[in-house]
Amino acid sequence: MTVFPVNIDDDLIEILDAQVAESGMSRSEVLAAAIRRGLGGGRLAATLGAYRRGEEISEDDAMSLAKSELAAVRAKRATA
């Protein structure tokens, strides 16, 4: 892992902290997940890619993914 110092606006820190509180993950984990989603490397992209290749997606995996994406959207709306 590489330490990568960045400057983050206060409003983004509020969003980050809200997602940390909701998810139980660390700031680093939430931030890394958000970056992965934003860059197309998150679970949603991987799952959709697997589906497009004809791979089976379990109901549990689909529900877990849906819940995490819904939480991300709700957190984004809360700050809009």
Helices and strands as residue ranges (DSSP letters): H 10-23, H 27-38, H 43-52, H 59-78
